[in-house]
Amino acid sequence: MLQQSGGNLPLEWSVEELALLRRHTNVEIAEITGRSIEEIGNRRLQDNIERNGWDVCDPEREDV
């Protein structure tokens, strides 16, 4: 699963790598995949936004 992008374009995330986001810390994922902590953090945030529907409904901006 070790991937290197050569520093230019981030590689697509495999299904296996996305599953790691739910089971491991960013540091552990970096060790397993060779991806940077920053790239993992950005992908984890994107995953949370999509999974929780925050891209459709932002709970911090909803009228109460």
N, CA, C and O atoms as a CHARMM CRD file, in Angstrom:
* protein
*
  256
    1    1 MET  N      0.81500  -1.20100   0.00000 PROA 1      0.00000
    2    1 MET  CA     0.00000   0.00000   0.00000 PROA 1      0.00000
    3    1 MET  C      0.86000   1.26800   0.00000 PROA 1      0.00000
    4    1 MET  O      0.33600   2.37700  -0.10000 PROA 1      0.00000
    5    2 LEU  N      2.15100   1.10500   0.11000 PROA 2      0.00000
    6    2 LEU  CA     3.04500   2.24800   0.12800 PROA 2      0.00000
    7    2 LEU  C      2.97000   2.97700  -1.20400 PROA 2      0.00000
    8    2 LEU  O      3.17100   2.38700  -2.26500 PROA 2      0.00000
    9    3 GLN  N      2.67400   4.28600  -1.12900 PROA 3      0.00000
   10    3 GLN  CA     2.55000   5.07500  -2.35100 PROA 3      0.00000
   11    3 GLN  C      3.36500   6.35200  -2.19900 PROA 3      0.00000
   12    3 GLN  O      3.45100   6.92100  -1.11200 PROA 3      0.00000
   13    4 GLN  N      3.95200   6.78800  -3.28500 PROA 4      0.00000
   14    4 GLN  CA     4.68300   8.04200  -3.29400 PROA 4      0.00000
   15    4 GLN  C      4.28200   8.81900  -4.52700 PROA 4      0.00000
   16    4 GLN  O      4.20500   8.26400  -5.62300 PROA 4      0.00000
   17    5 SER  N      4.02500  10.10500  -4.34800 PROA 5      0.00000
   18    5 SER  CA     3.53300  10.90700  -5.46200 PROA 5      0.00000
   19    5 SER  C      4.62700  11.72600  -6.12800 PROA 5      0.00000
   20    5 SER  O      4.36200  12.41400  -7.11400 PROA 5      0.00000
   21    6 GLY  N      5.84300  11.66800  -5.61800 PROA 6      0.00000
   22    6 GLY  CA     6.90300  12.46800  -6.20500 PROA 6      0.00000
   23    6 GLY  C      6.76900  13.93600  -5.86100 PROA 6      0.00000
   24    6 GLY  O      7.49000  14.76400  -6.41600 PROA 6      0.00000
   25    7 GLY  N      5.85800  14.28100  -4.95400 PROA 7      0.00000
   26    7 GLY  CA     5.70300  15.64000  -4.48600 PROA 7      0.00000
   27    7 GLY  C      4.84900  16.53400  -5.35200 PROA 7      0.00000
   28    7 GLY  O      4.63500  17.69100  -4.99000 PROA 7      0.00000
   29    8 ASN  N      4.35000  16.05900  -6.47700 PROA 8      0.00000
   30    8 ASN  CA     3.57400  16.92000  -7.36200 PROA 8      0.00000
   31    8 ASN  C      2.07800  16.78000  -7.14000 PROA 8      0.00000
   32    8 ASN  O      1.45000  17.66900  -6.56600 PROA 8      0.00000
   33    9 LEU  N      1.51400  15.69400  -7.58100 PROA 9      0.00000
   34    9 LEU  CA     0.07200  15.50100  -7.48700 PROA 9      0.00000
   35    9 LEU  C     -0.24700  14.45700  -6.43300 PROA 9      0.00000
   36    9 LEU  O      0.38000  13.39800  -6.41000 PROA 9      0.00000
   37   10 PRO  N     -1.22000  14.73300  -5.55000 PROA 10     0.00000
   38   10 PRO  CA    -1.60300  13.70200  -4.59200 PROA 10     0.00000
   39   10 PRO  C     -2.25300  12.52600  -5.31400 PROA 10     0.00000
   40   10 PRO  O     -3.02600  12.71300  -6.25400 PROA 10     0.00000
   41   11 LEU  N     -1.93700  11.33700  -4.87500 PROA 11     0.00000
   42   11 LEU  CA    -2.51500  10.13800  -5.47000 PROA 11     0.00000
   43   11 LEU  C     -3.93800   9.94400  -4.98200 PROA 11     0.00000
   44   11 LEU  O     -4.30500  10.38900  -3.89500 PROA 11     0.00000
   45   12 GLU  N     -4.73200   9.27500  -5.80100 PROA 12     0.00000
   46   12 GLU  CA    -6.08800   8.92500  -5.38900 PROA 12     0.00000
   47   12 GLU  C     -6.01200   7.99400  -4.18700 PROA 12     0.00000
   48   12 GLU  O     -5.04800   7.24600  -4.02100 PROA 12     0.00000
   49   13 TRP  N     -7.04000   8.05300  -3.35600 PROA 13     0.00000
   50   13 TRP  CA    -7.09700   7.19100  -2.18300 PROA 13     0.00000
   51   13 TRP  C     -7.79900   5.89400  -2.54800 PROA 13     0.00000
   52   13 TRP  O     -8.87300   5.90900  -3.14900 PROA 13     0.00000
   53   14 SER  N     -7.19400   4.77800  -2.18800 PROA 14     0.00000
   54   14 SER  CA    -7.81100   3.47100  -2.43400 PROA 14     0.00000
   55   14 SER  C     -8.87900   3.20900  -1.37000 PROA 14     0.00000
   56   14 SER  O     -8.91900   3.87800  -0.33800 PROA 14     0.00000
   57   15 VAL  N     -9.72300   2.24600  -1.63200 PROA 15     0.00000
   58   15 VAL  CA   -10.75900   1.85500  -0.67100 PROA 15     0.00000
   59   15 VAL  C    -10.11000   1.41500   0.64000 PROA 15     0.00000
   60   15 VAL  O    -10.61200   1.72100   1.72100 PROA 15     0.00000
   61   16 GLU  N     -9.00000   0.70000   0.53900 PROA 16     0.00000
   62   16 GLU  CA    -8.30200   0.22400   1.73100 PROA 16     0.00000
   63   16 GLU  C     -7.76900   1.38900   2.55800 PROA 16     0.00000
   64   16 GLU  O     -7.85300   1.37300   3.78600 PROA 16     0.00000
   65   17 GLU  N     -7.21900   2.40200   1.88200 PROA 17     0.00000
   66   17 GLU  CA    -6.69400   3.56200   2.60000 PROA 17     0.00000
   67   17 GLU  C     -7.81500   4.34300   3.27400 PROA 17     0.00000
   68   17 GLU  O     -7.65900   4.80200   4.40500 PROA 17     0.00000
   69   18 LEU  N     -8.93600   4.49500   2.59300 PROA 18     0.00000
   70   18 LEU  CA   -10.06800   5.20200   3.19000 PROA 18     0.00000
   71   18 LEU  C    -10.56300   4.46800   4.43100 PROA 18     0.00000
   72   18 LEU  O    -10.96800   5.10500   5.40300 PROA 18     0.00000
   73   19 ALA  N    -10.53600   3.15200   4.41000 PROA 19     0.00000
   74   19 ALA  CA   -10.95200   2.36600   5.57700 PROA 19     0.00000
   75   19 ALA  C    -10.01100   2.60200   6.75600 PROA 19     0.00000
   76   19 ALA  O    -10.43800   2.53500   7.90900 PROA 19     0.00000
   77   20 LEU  N     -8.74600   2.87500   6.48000 PROA 20     0.00000
   78   20 LEU  CA    -7.79100   3.14000   7.55400 PROA 20     0.00000
   79   20 LEU  C     -8.17400   4.37900   8.35800 PROA 20     0.00000
   80   20 LEU  O     -7.87600   4.46000   9.55000 PROA 20     0.00000
   81   21 LEU  N     -8.83300   5.34400   7.71500 PROA 21     0.00000
   82   21 LEU  CA    -9.22700   6.57500   8.40200 PROA 21     0.00000
   83   21 LEU  C    -10.14500   6.29900   9.58800 PROA 21     0.00000
   84   21 LEU  O    -10.16600   7.06900  10.54800 PROA 21     0.00000
   85   22 ARG  N    -10.88500   5.23300   9.52900 PROA 22     0.00000
   86   22 ARG  CA   -11.83800   4.90800  10.59400 PROA 22     0.00000
   87   22 ARG  C    -11.21700   4.07400  11.70500 PROA 22     0.00000
   88   22 ARG  O    -11.82400   3.90100  12.76200 PROA 22     0.00000
   89   23 ARG  N    -10.00300   3.55000  11.47500 PROA 23     0.00000
   90   23 ARG  CA    -9.41900   2.62200  12.45000 PROA 23     0.00000
   91   23 ARG  C     -8.08400   3.06300  13.02800 PROA 23     0.00000
   92   23 ARG  O     -7.63100   2.50400  14.02800 PROA 23     0.00000
   93   24 HSD  N     -7.44600   4.05600  12.41700 PROA 24     0.00000
   94   24 HSD  CA    -6.08600   4.40800  12.82400 PROA 24     0.00000
   95   24 HSD  C     -5.92200   5.92000  12.94600 PROA 24     0.00000
   96   24 HSD  O     -6.70000   6.69500  12.39000 PROA 24     0.00000
   97   25 THR  N     -4.88800   6.31900  13.69100 PROA 25     0.00000
   98   25 THR  CA    -4.54200   7.73500  13.79900 PROA 25     0.00000
   99   25 THR  C     -3.82800   8.18100  12.52500 PROA 25     0.00000
  100   25 THR  O     -3.41200   7.35800  11.70800 PROA 25     0.00000
  101   26 ASN  N     -3.69300   9.49800  12.37200 PROA 26     0.00000
  102   26 ASN  CA    -2.99800  10.03300  11.19900 PROA 26     0.00000
  103   26 ASN  C     -1.55200   9.53600  11.14000 PROA 26     0.00000
  104   26 ASN  O     -1.04600   9.21600  10.06400 PROA 26     0.00000
  105   27 VAL  N     -0.89400   9.47400  12.29200 PROA 27     0.00000
  106   27 VAL  CA     0.49900   9.01700  12.33400 PROA 27     0.00000
  107   27 VAL  C      0.59000   7.55800  11.89100 PROA 27     0.00000
  108   27 VAL  O      1.47900   7.19700  11.11900 PROA 27     0.00000
  109   28 GLU  N     -0.31800   6.72600  12.37200 PROA 28     0.00000
  110   28 GLU  CA    -0.31000   5.31800  11.98300 PROA 28     0.00000
  111   28 GLU  C     -0.55200   5.16200  10.48000 PROA 28     0.00000
  112   28 GLU  O      0.09700   4.34400   9.82700 PROA 28     0.00000
  113   29 ILE  N     -1.48000   5.94100   9.93700 PROA 29     0.00000
  114   29 ILE  CA    -1.77300   5.86800   8.50200 PROA 29     0.00000
  115   29 ILE  C     -0.55800   6.31600   7.69400 PROA 29     0.00000
  116   29 ILE  O     -0.25000   5.73000   6.65700 PROA 29     0.00000
  117   30 ALA  N      0.13100   7.35600   8.16900 PROA 30     0.00000
  118   30 ALA  CA     1.33600   7.82200   7.48100 PROA 30     0.00000
  119   30 ALA  C      2.38700   6.71700   7.43500 PROA 30     0.00000
  120   30 ALA  O      3.04400   6.52400   6.41200 PROA 30     0.00000
  121   31 GLU  N      2.54600   5.99500   8.53700 PROA 31     0.00000
  122   31 GLU  CA     3.51900   4.90300   8.57800 PROA 31     0.00000
  123   31 GLU  C      3.12500   3.76800   7.63400 PROA 31     0.00000
  124   31 GLU  O      3.98300   3.16600   6.98900 PROA 31     0.00000
  125   32 ILE  N      1.82500   3.47900   7.55500 PROA 32     0.00000
  126   32 ILE  CA     1.34100   2.37700   6.72500 PROA 32     0.00000
  127   32 ILE  C      1.40900   2.72300   5.24000 PROA 32     0.00000
  128   32 ILE  O      1.82100   1.89700   4.42600 PROA 32     0.00000
  129   33 THR  N      1.00200   3.95300   4.88700 PROA 33     0.00000
  130   33 THR  CA     0.84200   4.31400   3.47800 PROA 33     0.00000
  131   33 THR  C      1.99000   5.11900   2.88700 PROA 33     0.00000
  132   33 THR  O      2.17600   5.12600   1.67000 PROA 33     0.00000
  133   34 GLY  N      2.75500   5.79300   3.72500 PROA 34     0.00000
  134   34 GLY  CA     3.80600   6.67100   3.22500 PROA 34     0.00000
  135   34 GLY  C      3.30100   8.05500   2.85100 PROA 34     0.00000
  136   34 GLY  O      4.06000   8.87100   2.32900 PROA 34     0.00000
  137   35 ARG  N      2.03400   8.32700   3.11100 PROA 35     0.00000
  138   35 ARG  CA     1.47000   9.65300   2.83200 PROA 35     0.00000
  139   35 ARG  C      1.85700  10.61900   3.95100 PROA 35     0.00000
  140   35 ARG  O      2.18900  10.19500   5.05800 PROA 35     0.00000
  141   36 SER  N      1.81200  11.92100   3.65400 PROA 36     0.00000
  142   36 SER  CA     2.16000  12.92100   4.65600 PROA 36     0.00000
  143   36 SER  C      1.01800  13.09200   5.65600 PROA 36     0.00000
  144   36 SER  O     -0.14300  12.82700   5.34800 PROA 36     0.00000
  145   37 ILE  N      1.37400  13.54000   6.85200 PROA 37     0.00000
  146   37 ILE  CA     0.37900  13.80200   7.89400 PROA 37     0.00000
  147   37 ILE  C     -0.61600  14.85300   7.40300 PROA 37     0.00000
  148   37 ILE  O     -1.81600  14.73500   7.65100 PROA 37     0.00000
  149   38 GLU  N     -0.12200  15.87600   6.70900 PROA 38     0.00000
  150   38 GLU  CA    -1.00000  16.93700   6.19900 PROA 38     0.00000
  151   38 GLU  C     -2.01200  16.37600   5.19800 PROA 38     0.00000
  152   38 GLU  O     -3.19800  16.70000   5.26400 PROA 38     0.00000
  153   39 GLU  N     -1.54800  15.54300   4.27900 PROA 39     0.00000
  154   39 GLU  CA    -2.44300  14.95200   3.28300 PROA 39     0.00000
  155   39 GLU  C     -3.50300  14.08300   3.95800 PROA 39     0.00000
  156   39 GLU  O     -4.67100  14.10000   3.57000 PROA 39     0.00000
  157   40 ILE  N     -3.08600  13.33100   4.96200 PROA 40     0.00000
  158   40 ILE  CA    -4.02400  12.46700   5.68000 PROA 40     0.00000
  159   40 ILE  C     -5.04400  13.30800   6.43800 PROA 40     0.00000
  160   40 ILE  O     -6.23700  13.00200   6.41900 PROA 40     0.00000
  161   41 GLY  N     -4.58600  14.36400   7.10300 PROA 41     0.00000
  162   41 GLY  CA    -5.50300  15.24500   7.83300 PROA 41     0.00000
  163   41 GLY  C     -6.51900  15.88600   6.91500 PROA 41     0.00000
  164   41 GLY  O     -7.69600  15.98300   7.26100 PROA 41     0.00000
  165   42 ASN  N     -6.07800  16.32700   5.74700 PROA 42     0.00000
  166   42 ASN  CA    -6.99800  16.93000   4.77900 PROA 42     0.00000
  167   42 ASN  C     -8.02900  15.92100   4.29000 PROA 42     0.00000
  168   42 ASN  O     -9.20600  16.24800   4.14100 PROA 42     0.00000
  169   43 ARG  N     -7.58000  14.68800   4.04000 PROA 43     0.00000
  170   43 ARG  CA    -8.51400  13.65500   3.54700 PROA 43     0.00000
  171   43 ARG  C     -9.48100  13.23400   4.63900 PROA 43     0.00000
  172   43 ARG  O    -10.64400  12.94200   4.36300 PROA 43     0.00000
  173   44 ARG  N     -8.99800  13.20000   5.90100 PROA 44     0.00000
  174   44 ARG  CA    -9.87300  12.85800   7.02200 PROA 44     0.00000
  175   44 ARG  C    -10.96300  13.92400   7.17300 PROA 44     0.00000
  176   44 ARG  O    -12.12600  13.58900   7.39900 PROA 44     0.00000
  177   45 LEU  N    -10.59900  15.19100   7.04900 PROA 45     0.00000
  178   45 LEU  CA   -11.58500  16.26800   7.13200 PROA 45     0.00000
  179   45 LEU  C    -12.60000  16.14300   6.01100 PROA 45     0.00000
  180   45 LEU  O    -13.80200  16.25900   6.24700 PROA 45     0.00000
  181   46 GLN  N    -12.12900  15.90600   4.78900 PROA 46     0.00000
  182   46 GLN  CA   -13.03700  15.73300   3.65000 PROA 46     0.00000
  183   46 GLN  C    -13.98400  14.56100   3.88800 PROA 46     0.00000
  184   46 GLN  O    -15.17700  14.65600   3.59800 PROA 46     0.00000
  185   47 ASP  N    -13.45800  13.46100   4.41300 PROA 47     0.00000
  186   47 ASP  CA   -14.28400  12.28000   4.70000 PROA 47     0.00000
  187   47 ASP  C    -15.35500  12.60900   5.73800 PROA 47     0.00000
  188   47 ASP  O    -16.51000  12.21200   5.58800 PROA 47     0.00000
  189   48 ASN  N    -14.97400  13.33100   6.78700 PROA 48     0.00000
  190   48 ASN  CA   -15.94200  13.71400   7.82300 PROA 48     0.00000
  191   48 ASN  C    -17.02700  14.62300   7.26100 PROA 48     0.00000
  192   48 ASN  O    -18.20300  14.46400   7.59000 PROA 48     0.00000
  193   49 ILE  N    -16.64200  15.56600   6.42500 PROA 49     0.00000
  194   49 ILE  CA   -17.61200  16.47900   5.81400 PROA 49     0.00000
  195   49 ILE  C    -18.61400  15.69800   4.97800 PROA 49     0.00000
  196   49 ILE  O    -19.82000  15.92100   5.07900 PROA 49     0.00000
  197   50 GLU  N    -18.11700  14.78300   4.15300 PROA 50     0.00000
  198   50 GLU  CA   -18.99900  13.99200   3.28600 PROA 50     0.00000
  199   50 GLU  C    -19.86900  13.03000   4.09400 PROA 50     0.00000
  200   50 GLU  O    -21.07000  12.91800   3.84500 PROA 50     0.00000
  201   51 ARG  N    -19.26400  12.33600   5.05900 PROA 51     0.00000
  202   51 ARG  CA   -19.97900  11.31300   5.82200 PROA 51     0.00000
  203   51 ARG  C    -21.07000  11.92200   6.69700 PROA 51     0.00000
  204   51 ARG  O    -22.13000  11.32300   6.87800 PROA 51     0.00000
  205   52 ASN  N    -20.81300  13.11000   7.23700 PROA 52     0.00000
  206   52 ASN  CA   -21.76800  13.75000   8.13900 PROA 52     0.00000
  207   52 ASN  C    -22.70700  14.72100   7.43600 PROA 52     0.00000
  208   52 ASN  O    -23.57100  15.31900   8.07700 PROA 52     0.00000
  209   53 GLY  N    -22.54800  14.88300   6.12900 PROA 53     0.00000
  210   53 GLY  CA   -23.43100  15.75900   5.37200 PROA 53     0.00000
  211   53 GLY  C    -23.19000  17.23800   5.61900 PROA 53     0.00000
  212   53 GLY  O    -24.06300  18.06100   5.34600 PROA 53     0.00000
  213   54 TRP  N    -22.00400  17.58700   6.13600 PROA 54     0.00000
  214   54 TRP  CA   -21.72500  18.98400   6.43100 PROA 54     0.00000
  215   54 TRP  C    -21.60500  19.82600   5.17200 PROA 54     0.00000
  216   54 TRP  O    -21.73200  21.04800   5.23500 PROA 54     0.00000
  217   55 ASP  N    -21.36300  19.19100   4.02700 PROA 55     0.00000
  218   55 ASP  CA   -21.29400  19.94100   2.77900 PROA 55     0.00000
  219   55 ASP  C    -22.68500  20.36300   2.32500 PROA 55     0.00000
  220   55 ASP  O    -22.82300  21.27900   1.51400 PROA 55     0.00000
  221   56 VAL  N    -23.71600  19.70200   2.84300 PROA 56     0.00000
  222   56 VAL  CA   -25.09900  20.01200   2.49300 PROA 56     0.00000
  223   56 VAL  C    -25.75700  20.86200   3.57700 PROA 56     0.00000
  224   56 VAL  O    -26.49300  21.80300   3.27900 PROA 56     0.00000
  225   57 CYS  N    -25.48900  20.52600   4.82600 PROA 57     0.00000
  226   57 CYS  CA   -26.12400  21.19800   5.95700 PROA 57     0.00000
  227   57 CYS  C    -25.06600  21.49800   7.00900 PROA 57     0.00000
  228   57 CYS  O    -24.61800  20.59100   7.71000 PROA 57     0.00000
  229   58 ASP  N    -24.66100  22.75500   7.12700 PROA 58     0.00000
  230   58 ASP  CA   -23.65000  23.15600   8.09700 PROA 58     0.00000
  231   58 ASP  C    -24.33200  23.44100   9.42800 PROA 58     0.00000
  232   58 ASP  O    -25.05200  24.43400   9.53300 PROA 58     0.00000
  233   59 PRO  N    -24.13200  22.59600  10.46400 PROA 59     0.00000
  234   59 PRO  CA   -24.82500  22.77600  11.73800 PROA 59     0.00000
  235   59 PRO  C    -24.46000  24.07200  12.44900 PROA 59     0.00000
  236   59 PRO  O    -25.23900  24.55700  13.27000 PROA 59     0.00000
  237   60 GLU  N    -23.30000  24.64000  12.15500 PROA 60     0.00000
  238   60 GLU  CA   -22.90300  25.88700  12.79200 PROA 60     0.00000
  239   60 GLU  C    -23.59300  27.09600  12.16800 PROA 60     0.00000
  240   60 GLU  O    -23.56500  28.18400  12.74300 PROA 60     0.00000
  241   61 ARG  N    -24.19900  26.92500  11.02500 PROA 61     0.00000
  242   61 ARG  CA   -24.84300  28.04600  10.34000 PROA 61     0.00000
  243   61 ARG  C    -26.34900  27.89800  10.25100 PROA 61     0.00000
  244   61 ARG  O    -27.02100  28.73200   9.64400 PROA 61     0.00000
  245   62 GLU  N    -26.88500  26.84700  10.84700 PROA 62     0.00000
  246   62 GLU  CA   -28.33300  26.64500  10.81100 PROA 62     0.00000
  247   62 GLU  C    -29.02400  27.60400  11.76000 PROA 62     0.00000
  248   62 GLU  O    -28.51900  27.89400  12.84400 PROA 62     0.00000
  249   63 ASP  N    -30.17300  28.08800  11.34800 PROA 63     0.00000
  250   63 ASP  CA   -30.99000  28.89700  12.24900 PROA 63     0.00000
  251   63 ASP  C    -31.66400  27.96700  13.24200 PROA 63     0.00000
  252   63 ASP  O    -32.17300  26.90600  12.88100 PROA 63     0.00000
  253   64 VAL  N    -31.65700  28.38500  14.49500 PROA 64     0.00000
  254   64 VAL  CA   -32.25600  27.54400  15.54200 PROA 64     0.00000
  255   64 VAL  C    -33.71600  27.86000  15.70800 PROA 64     0.00000
  256   64 VAL  O    -34.38700  27.25400  16.54300 PROA 64     0.00000
